[in-house]
Amino acid sequence: MTVTLSKIRPDNIYQPFKQPLINKLILPSNEMLLSCSGIKIAPEYFYKISYDKNHYPLSTINSKQMKKFLLIAVISTLSLNLFSQTFKLETVFSDKRTETYLSYWKPLDADFETGSQYFSLWGYQLYFDDWVNGAYETEYFKGSATETFNFLTEIIQFTEKYKHEDKIVTYISGVQIKTINQLGFKYTLVYDKERKVVCMFKQKQWEEILHQFESYCTKAGINYEHDK
Protein backbone atom coordinates (compact mmCIF):
# COMPACT_ATOMS: atom_id res chain seq x y z
CA MET A 1 0.00 0.00 0.00
CA THR A 2 1.31 3.44 -0.94
CA VAL A 3 0.54 6.42 1.25
CA THR A 4 1.15 9.97 0.04
CA LEU A 5 1.62 12.78 2.54
CA SER A 6 1.11 16.31 1.30
CA LYS A 7 3.28 19.20 2.52
CA ILE A 8 5.43 17.00 4.80
CA ARG A 9 9.10 17.87 4.87
CA PRO A 10 11.35 14.81 4.33
CA ASP A 11 13.15 15.28 7.63
CA ASN A 12 9.82 15.34 9.44
CA ILE A 13 8.54 11.97 8.18
CA TYR A 14 8.68 9.29 10.84
CA GLN A 15 8.36 5.54 10.45
CA PRO A 16 5.06 3.98 11.59
CA PHE A 17 4.97 3.31 15.33
CA LYS A 18 4.25 -0.09 16.79
CA GLN A 19 2.10 1.20 19.63
CA PRO A 20 -1.34 2.77 18.90
CA LEU A 21 -1.01 6.48 18.19
CA ILE A 22 -3.91 8.73 17.31
CA ASN A 23 -3.47 12.34 16.20
CA LYS A 24 0.20 12.47 17.16
CA LEU A 25 1.88 15.85 16.80
CA ILE A 26 5.27 15.54 15.08
CA LEU A 27 7.79 17.97 16.50
CA PRO A 28 11.42 18.34 15.35
CA SER A 29 13.64 17.86 18.38
CA ASN A 30 15.61 21.05 17.78
CA GLU A 31 12.58 23.31 17.83
CA MET A 32 10.68 24.76 20.76
CA LEU A 33 6.94 25.29 21.05
CA LEU A 34 5.61 28.80 21.16
CA SER A 35 3.30 29.55 24.05
CA CYS A 36 0.23 31.79 23.96
CA SER A 37 -1.91 32.05 27.09
CA GLY A 38 -0.86 28.58 28.16
CA ILE A 39 -1.74 26.99 24.80
CA LYS A 40 1.05 25.35 22.84
CA ILE A 41 1.50 26.50 19.24
CA ALA A 42 4.04 24.96 16.88
CA PRO A 43 6.10 26.73 14.17
CA GLU A 44 4.75 26.82 10.61
CA TYR A 45 6.20 23.50 9.44
CA PHE A 46 4.77 21.44 12.30
CA TYR A 47 1.99 19.09 11.29
CA LYS A 48 -0.71 17.12 13.04
CA ILE A 49 -0.76 13.53 11.75
CA SER A 50 -3.75 11.17 11.89
CA TYR A 51 -3.12 7.42 11.83
CA ASP A 52 -5.28 4.46 10.76
CA LYS A 53 -5.68 1.33 12.86
CA ASN A 54 -2.46 -0.08 11.39
CA HIS A 55 -0.59 3.03 12.50
CA TYR A 56 -0.12 4.44 9.00
CA PRO A 57 -0.52 8.18 8.53
CA LEU A 58 -3.75 9.17 6.81
CA SER A 59 -3.88 12.95 6.58
CA THR A 60 -2.16 16.11 7.67
CA ILE A 61 -3.25 19.44 9.09
CA ASN A 62 -0.64 22.12 8.61
CA SER A 63 0.28 24.57 11.33
CA LYS A 64 -1.64 27.47 9.80
CA GLN A 65 -4.87 25.53 10.22
CA MET A 66 -3.90 24.56 13.75
CA LYS A 67 -2.96 28.12 14.67
CA LYS A 68 -6.28 29.39 13.33
CA PHE A 69 -8.13 26.89 15.49
CA LEU A 70 -6.05 27.66 18.58
CA LEU A 71 -6.35 31.43 18.02
CA ILE A 72 -10.13 31.13 17.98
CA ALA A 73 -9.93 29.16 21.24
CA VAL A 74 -7.71 31.81 22.86
CA ILE A 75 -9.97 34.69 21.75
CA SER A 76 -13.04 32.83 23.01
CA THR A 77 -11.39 32.29 26.39
CA LEU A 78 -10.30 35.93 26.72
CA SER A 79 -13.73 37.17 25.61
CA LEU A 80 -15.41 34.97 28.19
CA ASN A 81 -13.21 36.43 30.93
CA LEU A 82 -13.81 39.98 29.71
CA PHE A 83 -17.59 39.76 29.57
CA SER A 84 -17.80 37.92 32.89
CA GLN A 85 -16.25 40.82 34.77
CA THR A 86 -18.55 42.97 36.89
CA PHE A 87 -18.10 46.68 37.59
CA LYS A 88 -19.73 49.34 39.71
CA LEU A 89 -19.86 52.86 38.29
CA GLU A 90 -18.66 55.17 41.04
CA THR A 91 -19.35 58.87 40.51
CA VAL A 92 -16.26 61.05 40.28
CA PHE A 93 -18.07 64.13 38.95
CA SER A 94 -21.73 64.86 38.26
CA ASP A 95 -23.71 67.74 36.83
CA LYS A 96 -27.39 67.21 37.52
CA ARG A 97 -28.47 70.09 35.32
CA THR A 98 -27.08 68.46 32.18
CA GLU A 99 -27.11 64.85 33.48
CA THR A 100 -23.39 64.47 32.70
CA TYR A 101 -21.06 62.26 34.72
CA LEU A 102 -17.46 61.19 35.02
CA SER A 103 -17.42 57.69 36.52
CA TYR A 104 -14.86 55.17 37.66
CA TRP A 105 -15.40 51.56 36.60
CA LYS A 106 -14.73 49.88 39.94
CA PRO A 107 -14.15 46.13 39.46
CA LEU A 108 -16.10 43.89 41.81
CA ASP A 109 -14.25 40.69 40.89
CA ALA A 110 -11.51 39.79 43.36
CA ASP A 111 -9.22 38.40 40.63
CA PHE A 112 -9.49 41.47 38.40
CA GLU A 113 -6.16 42.83 37.14
CA THR A 114 -5.49 45.84 39.35
CA GLY A 115 -3.35 47.52 36.70
CA SER A 116 -6.42 48.14 34.53
CA GLN A 117 -8.35 51.20 35.75
CA TYR A 118 -11.06 52.74 33.57
CA PHE A 119 -13.03 55.97 33.65
CA SER A 120 -15.78 57.21 31.36
CA LEU A 121 -17.38 60.55 30.58
CA TRP A 122 -21.02 59.87 29.82
CA GLY A 123 -24.53 61.20 30.33
CA TYR A 124 -28.15 61.24 29.29
CA GLN A 125 -29.65 62.89 26.23
CA LEU A 126 -33.24 63.28 25.06
CA TYR A 127 -34.91 61.93 21.96
CA PHE A 128 -37.66 64.41 22.80
CA ASP A 129 -38.48 66.67 25.75
CA ASP A 130 -39.44 63.98 28.24
CA TRP A 131 -36.94 62.60 30.76
CA VAL A 132 -39.21 59.67 31.60
CA ASN A 133 -39.81 58.31 28.10
CA GLY A 134 -37.37 60.20 25.90
CA ALA A 135 -34.02 59.85 27.67
CA TYR A 136 -31.17 57.65 26.49
CA GLU A 137 -27.60 57.07 27.65
CA THR A 138 -24.54 58.06 25.63
CA GLU A 139 -20.77 57.85 26.14
CA TYR A 140 -18.38 60.63 25.15
CA PHE A 141 -15.09 59.13 26.27
CA LYS A 142 -13.70 56.05 28.00
CA GLY A 143 -10.09 55.30 28.86
CA SER A 144 -7.52 54.36 31.46
CA ALA A 145 -6.64 56.66 34.33
CA THR A 146 -3.71 58.14 32.40
CA GLU A 147 -5.76 58.50 29.21
CA THR A 148 -8.54 60.24 31.15
CA PHE A 149 -6.07 62.59 32.82
CA ASN A 150 -4.49 63.48 29.46
CA PHE A 151 -7.92 63.89 27.84
CA LEU A 152 -9.16 66.36 30.46
CA THR A 153 -5.84 68.21 30.57
CA GLU A 154 -5.78 68.69 26.80
CA ILE A 155 -9.39 69.91 26.80
CA ILE A 156 -8.44 72.60 29.31
CA GLN A 157 -5.34 73.58 27.34
CA PHE A 158 -7.36 73.76 24.12
CA THR A 159 -10.05 75.83 25.85
CA GLU A 160 -7.49 78.26 27.25
CA LYS A 161 -5.76 78.67 23.90
CA TYR A 162 -8.94 79.38 21.92
CA LYS A 163 -11.20 80.84 24.60
CA HIS A 164 -11.78 83.97 22.51
CA GLU A 165 -12.40 82.03 19.29
CA ASP A 166 -15.68 80.63 17.96
CA LYS A 167 -16.18 77.27 16.23
CA ILE A 168 -12.61 76.02 16.57
CA VAL A 169 -12.58 72.24 16.09
CA THR A 170 -9.95 69.69 17.10
CA TYR A 171 -9.70 66.03 18.02
CA ILE A 172 -8.41 64.80 21.36
CA SER A 173 -7.99 61.05 21.84
CA GLY A 174 -10.15 60.58 18.74
CA VAL A 175 -13.00 62.67 20.20
CA GLN A 176 -14.24 65.79 18.41
CA ILE A 177 -13.90 68.96 20.52
CA LYS A 178 -15.34 72.36 19.58
CA THR A 179 -15.41 75.86 21.05
CA ILE A 180 -18.52 78.02 21.19
CA ASN A 181 -18.12 81.76 21.79
CA GLN A 182 -21.34 83.61 21.05
CA LEU A 183 -23.20 86.43 22.84
CA GLY A 184 -20.80 86.21 25.76
CA PHE A 185 -21.27 82.46 26.22
CA LYS A 186 -18.03 80.48 26.08
CA TYR A 187 -18.24 76.71 26.12
CA THR A 188 -16.13 73.77 25.04
CA LEU A 189 -18.18 70.98 23.49
CA VAL A 190 -17.30 67.28 23.61
CA TYR A 191 -19.10 65.13 21.03
CA ASP A 192 -20.25 61.56 21.39
CA LYS A 193 -18.80 58.86 19.13
CA GLU A 194 -21.47 59.41 16.46
CA ARG A 195 -21.04 63.21 16.67
CA LYS A 196 -24.76 63.74 17.11
CA VAL A 197 -24.93 65.08 20.67
CA VAL A 198 -22.53 66.89 23.00
CA CYS A 199 -21.76 67.65 26.60
CA MET A 200 -20.51 71.19 27.13
CA PHE A 201 -18.92 73.09 29.98
CA LYS A 202 -17.10 76.35 30.58
CA GLN A 203 -13.38 76.33 31.25
CA LYS A 204 -13.82 76.57 35.02
CA GLN A 205 -16.14 73.58 34.94
CA TRP A 206 -13.65 71.48 32.97
CA GLU A 207 -10.99 72.46 35.49
CA GLU A 208 -13.31 71.35 38.30
CA ILE A 209 -13.85 67.99 36.59
CA LEU A 210 -10.09 67.49 36.38
CA HIS A 211 -9.66 68.52 40.01
CA GLN A 212 -12.28 66.04 41.20
CA PHE A 213 -10.73 63.33 39.05
CA GLU A 214 -7.29 63.92 40.60
CA SER A 215 -8.75 63.96 44.12
CA TYR A 216 -10.61 60.70 43.53
CA CYS A 217 -7.52 58.96 42.15
CA THR A 218 -5.39 60.17 45.05
CA LYS A 219 -7.84 58.87 47.65
CA ALA A 220 -8.32 55.56 45.79
CA GLY A 221 -4.59 55.06 45.24
CA ILE A 222 -4.96 55.07 41.45
CA ASN A 223 -1.91 56.14 39.46
CA TYR A 224 -3.07 58.51 36.72
CA GLU A 225 0.13 60.22 35.60
CA HIS A 226 1.64 57.03 34.16
CA ASP A 227 -0.07 53.71 33.46
CA LYS A 228 1.52 50.85 35.32
QUIVEN-V770810 format. One record per pair of residues at least 4 apart in sequence whose C-alpha atoms are under 6 Angstrom apart, sorted by the first residue. I is the first residue (numbers start at 1). J is the second residue. If there is no record, write none. Layout:
# QUIVEN-V770810
i=(I:I)
j=(J:J)
This chain:
# QUIVEN-V770810
i=(16:16:22:22:23:23:24:25:33:33:34:34:34:35:35:35:42:44:46:47:47:47:48:48:49:50:50:50:51:51:51:51:52:63:67:75:86:86:87:87:87:87:88:88:89:89:89:90:90:91:92:92:93:93:94:94:95:95:99:99:100:100:101:101:101:102:102:103:103:104:105:105:117:117:118:118:118:119:119:120:120:121:121:122:122:122:123:123:124:124:125:125:126:126:127:128:130:131:140:143:143:144:145:146:146:146:146:147:150:154:159:166:166:166:167:167:167:168:168:169:169:170:170:171:171:171:176:177:177:178:178:179:179:180:180:181:181:187:187:188:188:189:189:189:190:190:191:191:191:192:201:217:217)
j=(55:56:50:51:49:50:49:48:41:42:40:41:42:39:40:41:46:63:63:61:62:63:60:61:60:57:58:59:55:56:57:58:56:67:71:79:107:108:105:106:107:108:105:106:103:104:105:103:104:103:102:103:101:102:100:101:99:100:123:124:122:123:121:122:123:120:121:119:120:119:118:119:144:145:143:144:145:142:143:141:142:140:141:138:139:140:137:138:136:137:135:136:134:135:134:134:134:135:192:147:148:148:224:224:225:226:227:151:154:158:163:179:180:181:178:179:180:178:179:177:178:176:177:175:176:177:191:189:190:188:189:187:188:186:187:185:186:201:202:200:201:198:199:200:198:199:195:197:198:197:205:221:222)
